[in-house]
Amino acid sequence: MSTTGKVIKCRAAILWEAGTPFSIEEVEVAPPKAKEVRIKIVATGLCGTEMKVLEDKGRFPVIMGHEGAGIVESVGEGVSTLKAGDKVITLFLPQCGQCAACVNSEDNFCIQFKQSETSLMSDGTSRFTCKGKPVYHFANTSTFTEYTVLKEISVAKVDAAAPLEKVCLISCGFSTGYGAAINTAKVTPGSTCAVFGLGGVGLSVIMGCKAAGAARIIGVDINKDKFEKAKEVGATECISPQDFKKPIQEVLVDMTGAGVEFCFEVIGNPDMVAAAFASCHESHGVCVIVGLLKYGVQLNINGWLFFSGRTLKGSVFGGWKSRESVSKLVSAYMAKKFNLDPLITHTLSLDKINEAVKFMKTGKCIRCVLLL
């Protein structure tokens, strides 16, 4: 029986308020309106971003999740690039294709992301209802649910043969890290790199540095349990700041002789941003902030460090233009250009989402994929 144009009842993980566990509830998902698509989510990753937001103030109740992959169930009026049955990846960063950022070959920060209300759809309403109450969307996506509704510009069609339980990581974590090395930093062959933070995104940065031909890739983390995995994906050595009496930036300068050529902060810690930047080669070092810093956080960086020519850069979604690049990245994965398996340490069903949160908090989980 066709569900097109009808309300769908399904399961979703709802966060009723900050600091509480997820609750598996029956929700009602409305049909897509103009320029919207309704998607059956097949797999979704639990990202570090959710882990940070779990304790923050926000709009509740909410269906979180932004690293997802699924199949189009139906499309709203005016949708021209997608149809029912298409395999797709959800995008927290849209690509409208028309704004100044989208038409600039060096830019990917679509104005629709900055102008959109990421907790509601374009008409200012939600497509989710639970127990008679509207439920907020999250990051333009909401993937912790069996069905979700997104704007057409926040969905990328991918290879029909792609394993969604793997390529869902291209929705955020892998693309963000890999692209930070390839696109934002533009890592050069034979160079030396340092990566602060060896979670899923940090490991993806390492994979990008290796693909770009870096000769030396130093992983930095206080959790030594992550060192083996980092070396598996391309790190040449790993160090913990806790093993040294001097600041980690001095350690890295001593290790490299003059500082690291490409440095990546993948934690979202302002002190580590300062340390990573100070680790850079004084004249041509490039430091990229990949980790999510809380809104309003101020950086305390010695202005003198800029005098000789170091560069400090930001990166969002690895610099990829989301809709067009994600499809190409999935094709590259299918062609075995890179391997996502090392990033997935746990696979659970949606109803085990609170267990996934506990795994992430232990530091032993790189990425947990939830299957719906």
ROKEDREN-320308 format. One record per residue (C-alpha): residue in one letter; residue number from 1; x, y negated, z negated. Coordinates in nm, 4 decimals, decimal comma. Last residue first. Layout:
N
resn:resi:x:y:z
A:NUM:X:Y:Z
...
***
This chain:
372
resn:resi:x:y:z
L:372:1,6956:-0,1136:-1,1574
L:371:2,0662:-0,0374:-1,1949
L:370:2,2753:-0,2562:-1,4242
V:369:2,6404:-0,2978:-1,3317
C:368:2,8798:-0,3546:-1,6215
R:367:3,1970:-0,5417:-1,5363
I:366:3,5327:-0,5480:-1,7110
C:365:3,4257:-0,3727:-2,0294
K:364:3,6837:-0,3107:-2,3004
G:363:3,6597:-0,6613:-2,4442
T:362:3,4251:-0,5381:-2,7165
K:361:3,1783:-0,8190:-2,6395
M:360:3,1183:-0,6875:-2,2865
F:359:3,0290:-0,3434:-2,4213
K:358:2,7839:-0,5002:-2,6684
V:357:2,6137:-0,6920:-2,3856
A:356:2,5882:-0,3698:-2,1843
E:355:2,4211:-0,2011:-2,4810
N:354:2,1681:-0,4860:-2,4812
I:353:2,1055:-0,4219:-2,1108
K:352:2,0189:-0,0538:-2,1658
D:351:1,6664:-0,0999:-2,0245
L:350:1,8225:-0,2201:-1,6994
S:349:1,9962:0,1145:-1,6397
L:348:2,3703:0,1463:-1,7001
T:347:2,6970:0,1480:-1,5043
H:346:3,0245:0,0710:-1,6825
T:345:3,3834:0,0005:-1,5741
I:344:3,3149:-0,1704:-1,2420
L:343:3,6110:-0,3917:-1,1455
P:342:3,8325:-0,1001:-1,0369
D:341:3,5622:0,0101:-0,7876
L:340:3,5531:-0,3152:-0,5883
N:339:3,8151:-0,2143:-0,3319
F:338:3,9433:-0,4496:-0,0610
K:337:3,9815:-0,4491:0,3193
K:336:3,7953:-0,1164:0,3260
A:335:3,5984:-0,2057:0,6438
M:334:3,2799:-0,1939:0,4347
Y:333:3,4434:-0,4420:0,1973
A:332:3,5258:-0,6712:0,4901
S:331:3,1633:-0,6478:0,6054
V:330:3,0517:-0,7429:0,2537
L:329:3,2913:-1,0380:0,2630
K:328:3,1498:-1,1476:0,5989
S:327:2,7912:-1,1482:0,4678
V:326:2,9088:-1,3372:0,1607
S:325:3,0814:-1,5991:0,3766
E:324:2,7810:-1,7162:0,5791
R:323:2,5365:-1,7564:0,2919
S:322:2,7843:-1,8816:0,0319
K:321:3,0270:-2,1170:0,1948
W:320:3,3246:-1,9792:0,0042
G:319:3,5409:-2,2058:-0,2136
G:318:3,5880:-1,9331:-0,4707
F:317:3,2309:-1,9679:-0,5962
V:316:3,3232:-2,3077:-0,7429
S:315:3,6853:-2,4190:-0,7722
G:314:3,8527:-2,7047:-0,9542
K:313:4,2024:-2,8296:-0,8860
L:312:4,5098:-2,9516:-1,0748
T:311:4,8137:-3,0329:-0,8578
R:310:5,1737:-3,0841:-0,9747
G:309:5,3679:-3,3595:-0,8027
S:308:5,6394:-3,4986:-1,0285
F:307:5,4255:-3,7566:-1,2071
F:306:5,1310:-3,5269:-1,2766
L:305:5,2894:-3,3733:-1,5872
W:304:5,3362:-3,7230:-1,7314
G:303:4,9597:-3,7448:-1,7864
N:302:4,9846:-3,4932:-2,0715
I:301:4,6583:-3,3031:-2,0608
N:300:4,3798:-3,3051:-2,3190
L:299:4,0731:-3,1917:-2,1269
Q:298:3,7278:-3,3092:-2,2384
V:297:3,4276:-3,0761:-2,2660
G:296:3,1055:-3,2500:-2,1550
Y:295:2,9492:-2,9429:-1,9977
K:294:3,1167:-2,6243:-2,1164
L:293:3,4093:-2,5076:-1,9056
L:292:3,3422:-2,2162:-1,6718
G:291:3,6670:-2,0418:-1,5821
V:290:3,8144:-2,0984:-1,2348
I:289:4,0343:-2,4020:-1,3003
V:288:4,3099:-2,3912:-1,0367
C:287:4,6699:-2,4947:-1,1054
V:286:4,9041:-2,5685:-0,8147
G:285:5,2799:-2,6084:-0,8641
H:284:5,4680:-2,8164:-0,6083
S:283:5,6987:-3,0466:-0,8036
E:282:5,6896:-2,9353:-1,1661
H:281:5,6268:-2,5665:-1,1080
C:280:5,3155:-2,4842:-1,3064
S:279:5,3102:-2,3612:-1,6661
A:278:5,1980:-2,7053:-1,7914
F:277:4,8786:-2,6609:-1,5888
A:276:4,8153:-2,3205:-1,7436
A:275:4,8729:-2,4555:-2,0955
A:274:4,6351:-2,7489:-2,0429
V:273:4,3700:-2,5178:-1,8948
M:272:4,4305:-2,2822:-2,1876
D:271:4,3482:-2,5579:-2,4340
P:270:4,0286:-2,6400:-2,2425
N:269:3,9080:-2,2757:-2,2533
G:268:3,6959:-2,1615:-1,9594
I:267:3,8682:-1,8240:-1,9332
V:266:3,9902:-1,7910:-1,5746
E:265:4,2716:-2,0467:-1,5734
F:264:4,4722:-1,9828:-1,2559
C:263:4,8359:-2,0732:-1,1823
F:262:5,0123:-2,0902:-0,8468
E:261:5,3798:-2,1851:-0,8110
V:260:5,4743:-2,0797:-1,1640
G:259:5,7465:-2,2694:-1,3445
A:258:6,1139:-2,3437:-1,2855
G:257:6,3094:-2,0385:-1,3967
T:256:6,0221:-1,7937:-1,3621
M:255:6,0336:-1,6241:-1,7008
D:254:6,1509:-1,9381:-1,8815
V:253:5,8708:-2,1452:-1,7281
L:252:5,6243:-1,8716:-1,8219
V:251:5,7443:-1,8609:-2,1840
E:250:5,7337:-2,2397:-2,2092
Q:249:5,3726:-2,2384:-2,0901
I:248:5,2908:-1,9632:-2,3417
P:247:5,3926:-2,1833:-2,6347
K:246:5,6886:-2,0491:-2,8392
K:245:5,6713:-1,7769:-3,1052
F:244:5,5829:-1,5092:-2,8535
D:243:5,3861:-1,1825:-2,8695
Q:242:5,0538:-1,3605:-2,9315
P:241:5,0692:-1,5211:-2,5862
S:240:5,0210:-1,1718:-2,4397
I:239:5,2093:-1,0731:-2,1246
C:238:5,1409:-0,8755:-1,8077
E:237:5,3655:-0,7738:-1,5180
T:236:5,3424:-0,7078:-1,1421
A:235:4,9664:-0,7624:-1,1344
G:234:4,8117:-0,5959:-0,8276
V:233:4,4805:-0,4176:-0,8915
E:232:4,6232:-0,1343:-1,1021
K:231:4,8478:-0,3772:-1,2872
A:230:4,5436:-0,5670:-1,4108
K:229:4,3734:-0,2402:-1,5090
E:228:4,6729:-0,1392:-1,7198
F:227:4,6970:-0,4825:-1,8819
K:226:4,3334:-0,5042:-1,9949
D:225:4,3848:-0,3135:-2,3202
K:224:4,6483:-0,5756:-2,4028
N:223:4,3784:-0,8229:-2,5042
I:222:4,5578:-1,1544:-2,5692
D:221:4,5657:-1,2187:-2,1948
V:220:4,8123:-1,3397:-1,9291
G:219:4,8666:-1,1517:-1,6027
I:218:5,1814:-1,2365:-1,4061
I:217:5,1718:-1,1899:-1,0283
R:216:5,5065:-1,1842:-0,8467
A:215:5,5575:-1,1487:-0,4722
A:214:5,2325:-1,3138:-0,3630
G:213:5,1212:-1,1828:-0,0224
A:212:4,7770:-1,3414:0,0162
A:211:4,6118:-1,0046:-0,0500
K:210:4,8059:-0,9812:-0,3770
C:209:4,6915:-1,3257:-0,4865
G:208:4,3334:-1,2384:-0,3959
M:207:4,3432:-0,9115:-0,5923
I:206:4,4873:-1,1024:-0,8894
V:205:4,2028:-1,3532:-0,8655
S:204:3,9591:-1,0586:-0,8645
L:203:4,1208:-0,9342:-1,1837
G:202:4,0609:-1,2759:-1,3378
V:201:3,6958:-1,2699:-1,2269
G:200:3,6336:-0,9297:-1,3856
G:199:3,8195:-1,0121:-1,7049
L:198:4,1945:-1,0666:-1,7194
G:197:4,2236:-1,4242:-1,8467
F:196:4,5111:-1,6577:-1,7547
V:195:4,6447:-1,5568:-1,4115
A:194:5,0016:-1,6467:-1,3168
C:193:5,1362:-1,6555:-0,9612
T:192:5,4802:-1,6466:-0,7977
S:191:5,5089:-1,6874:-0,4212
G:190:5,6395:-1,4519:-0,1521
P:189:5,3464:-1,5154:0,0812
T:188:5,1459:-1,8309:-0,0031
V:187:4,8451:-1,8745:-0,2296
K:186:4,5866:-2,1104:-0,0771
A:185:4,4856:-2,2393:-0,4201
T:184:4,1215:-2,2985:-0,3255
N:183:4,0693:-2,0566:-0,0358
I:182:4,2678:-1,7369:-0,0966
A:181:4,3347:-1,7533:-0,4711
A:180:4,0059:-1,9090:-0,5818
G:179:3,8360:-1,6956:-0,3145
Y:178:3,9283:-1,3695:-0,4858
G:177:3,8098:-1,4971:-0,8235
T:176:3,4745:-1,6453:-0,7283
S:175:3,4003:-1,3820:-0,4631
F:174:3,4597:-1,0957:-0,7067
G:173:3,2525:-1,2389:-0,9878
C:172:2,9577:-1,3968:-0,8041
S:171:2,7294:-1,2259:-0,5501
I:170:3,0270:-1,0212:-0,4291
L:169:2,9766:-0,8156:-0,7453
C:168:2,6419:-0,6954:-0,6006
V:167:2,8588:-0,5225:-0,3410
K:166:2,9023:-0,2119:-0,5549
E:165:2,5509:-0,1088:-0,6643
L:164:2,4246:-0,2463:-0,3313
P:163:2,6131:0,0149:-0,1287
A:162:2,6321:-0,1543:0,2150
A:161:2,4771:0,0368:0,5072
A:160:2,2323:-0,2423:0,6025
D:159:2,5205:-0,4903:0,6207
V:158:2,4265:-0,8143:0,4444
K:157:2,1617:-1,0887:0,4494
A:156:2,2487:-1,3762:0,2178
V:155:1,9911:-1,5380:-0,0131
S:154:1,9970:-1,8773:-0,1840
I:153:1,8933:-2,0781:0,1261
E:152:1,5736:-1,8695:0,1497
K:151:1,4753:-1,9845:-0,1966
L:150:1,4469:-1,7051:-0,4486
V:149:1,1721:-1,4877:-0,5984
T:148:1,2460:-1,1875:-0,8196
Y:147:1,1433:-0,8232:-0,8486
E:146:1,2815:-0,5465:-1,0723
T:145:1,4094:-0,8075:-1,3164
F:144:1,7467:-0,9076:-1,4590
T:143:1,8212:-1,0848:-1,1284
S:142:1,7064:-1,4405:-1,1992
T:141:1,8418:-1,6422:-0,8971
N:140:1,8502:-2,0215:-0,8784
A:139:2,0715:-2,0236:-1,1908
F:138:1,7973:-1,8849:-1,4170
H:137:1,4171:-1,8812:-1,3757
Y:136:1,1855:-1,9755:-1,6615
V:135:0,8931:-1,7640:-1,7805
P:134:0,5332:-1,8898:-1,7598
K:133:0,3010:-1,7614:-2,0347
G:132:0,0079:-1,5214:-2,0008
K:131:0,1883:-1,2339:-2,1673
C:130:0,4705:-1,2738:-1,9159
T:129:0,4572:-1,4877:-1,6014
F:128:0,7277:-1,5384:-1,3388
R:127:0,7094:-1,7437:-1,0159
S:126:0,7863:-2,0621:-1,2093
T:125:0,6743:-2,4151:-1,1217
G:124:0,8420:-2,7427:-1,0226
D:123:0,7579:-2,7153:-0,6513
S:122:1,1202:-2,6332:-0,5672
M:121:1,1319:-2,3346:-0,8027
L:120:1,2110:-2,3618:-1,1728
S:119:1,5094:-2,3122:-1,4066
T:118:1,7662:-2,4128:-1,1416
E:117:1,6054:-2,7548:-1,0948
S:116:1,7734:-2,8385:-0,7665
Q:115:1,9627:-3,1548:-0,6841
K:114:2,3138:-3,0350:-0,7638
F:113:2,2637:-2,6942:-0,6048
Q:112:2,0840:-2,8440:-0,3057
I:111:2,3865:-3,0692:-0,2519
C:110:2,5856:-2,7653:-0,1421
F:109:2,9272:-2,7377:-0,3089
N:108:3,1013:-2,5512:-0,0235
D:107:3,3562:-2,7992:0,1137
E:106:3,6569:-2,7740:0,3463
S:105:3,4605:-2,7192:0,6692
N:104:3,2344:-3,0154:0,5908
V:103:2,8838:-2,9469:0,7314
C:102:2,7717:-2,7765:0,4097
A:101:2,9135:-3,0456:0,1821
A:100:2,7534:-3,3334:0,3746
C:99:2,4137:-3,1617:0,3666
Q:98:2,2632:-2,9556:0,6519
G:97:2,3560:-2,5892:0,6140
C:96:2,1355:-2,5422:0,3085
Q:95:2,3889:-2,3128:0,1446
P:94:2,2853:-2,2135:-0,2062
L:93:2,5174:-2,1461:-0,5026
F:92:2,3499:-1,8986:-0,7404
L:91:2,3359:-1,6617:-0,4432
T:90:2,1477:-1,3302:-0,4302
I:89:2,2729:-1,0560:-0,1988
V:88:2,0533:-0,9005:0,0671
K:87:1,9456:-0,5792:0,2391
D:86:1,6677:-0,6634:0,4840
G:85:1,3471:-0,4584:0,4528
A:84:1,1056:-0,7506:0,4797
K:83:1,2504:-1,0298:0,6920
L:82:1,5204:-1,2954:0,6625
T:81:1,6507:-1,5857:0,8731
S:80:1,3209:-1,7509:0,9722
V:79:1,1322:-1,8230:0,6508
G:78:0,8604:-2,0779:0,7387
E:77:0,5853:-1,9303:0,5243
G:76:0,7014:-1,6955:0,2523
V:75:0,8887:-1,3684:0,2839
S:74:0,8221:-1,0171:0,1556
E:73:0,9985:-0,7248:-0,0143
V:72:1,3576:-0,8204:0,0756
I:71:1,5976:-0,5563:-0,0559
G:70:1,8468:-0,5932:-0,3378
A:69:2,1718:-0,7320:-0,4696
G:68:2,2483:-0,9320:-0,7814
E:67:2,4961:-1,1411:-0,9735
H:66:2,2731:-1,4177:-1,1131
G:65:2,1038:-1,2718:-1,4210
M:64:1,8675:-1,4402:-1,6659
I:63:1,4913:-1,4150:-1,7041
V:62:1,4006:-1,6968:-1,9418
P:61:1,1718:-1,7663:-2,2369
F:60:1,3131:-2,0153:-2,3042
R:59:1,4968:-2,3158:-2,1654
G:58:1,8457:-2,3666:-2,2966
K:57:2,0588:-2,3933:-2,6048
D:56:2,3595:-2,1699:-2,5913
E:55:2,4235:-1,8278:-2,7457
L:54:2,3323:-1,6191:-2,4417
V:53:2,4830:-1,8823:-2,2087
K:52:2,8390:-1,7671:-2,2724
M:51:2,7654:-1,3984:-2,2136
E:50:2,5587:-1,4890:-1,9093
T:49:2,8622:-1,6623:-1,7588
G:48:3,0776:-1,3595:-1,8382
C:47:2,8734:-1,1646:-1,5835
L:46:2,6358:-0,8700:-1,6273
G:45:2,6114:-0,7323:-1,2754
T:44:2,2894:-0,6606:-1,0882
A:43:2,1648:-0,3663:-0,8852
V:42:1,8514:-0,2789:-0,6865
I:41:1,6528:-0,6037:-0,7087
K:40:1,3325:-0,5984:-0,5037
I:39:1,3307:-0,9436:-0,3464
R:38:1,0630:-1,2050:-0,2880
V:37:1,1666:-1,4764:-0,0435
E:36:1,1004:-1,8505:-0,0373
K:35:1,0828:-2,1122:0,2398
A:34:0,7108:-2,1673:0,1742
K:33:0,5780:-1,9739:-0,1265
P:32:0,6884:-1,6275:-0,2376
P:31:0,4263:-1,4058:-0,4027
A:30:0,3983:-1,4248:-0,7832
V:29:0,5935:-1,1946:-1,0149
E:28:0,4013:-1,0704:-1,3169
V:27:0,6094:-0,9450:-1,6054
E:26:0,6138:-0,6266:-1,8117
E:25:0,8744:-0,6635:-2,0833
I:24:1,2215:-0,5362:-2,1745
S:23:1,3477:-0,7653:-2,4515
F:22:1,6998:-0,9057:-2,4469
P:21:1,8589:-0,9473:-2,7891
T:20:1,8398:-1,2787:-2,9781
G:19:2,0995:-1,5566:-2,9988
A:18:1,9047:-1,8046:-2,7892
E:17:1,5297:-1,7495:-2,7492
W:16:1,2845:-1,5218:-2,5673
L:15:1,5466:-1,3632:-2,3444
I:14:1,3515:-1,1479:-2,1026
A:13:1,4711:-0,8279:-1,9357
A:12:1,2227:-0,7490:-1,6589
R:11:0,9801:-0,4728:-1,5701
C:10:0,7207:-0,4983:-1,2919
K:9:0,3779:-0,6320:-1,1986
I:8:0,3604:-0,7703:-0,8456
V:7:0,1212:-1,0528:-0,7517
K:6:-0,0028:-1,0134:-0,3959
G:5:0,0859:-1,1828:-0,0691
T:4:0,2703:-0,8779:0,0594
T:3:0,2317:-0,5835:-0,1774
S:2:0,1415:-0,3372:0,1000
M:1:0,0000:0,0000:0,0000
***
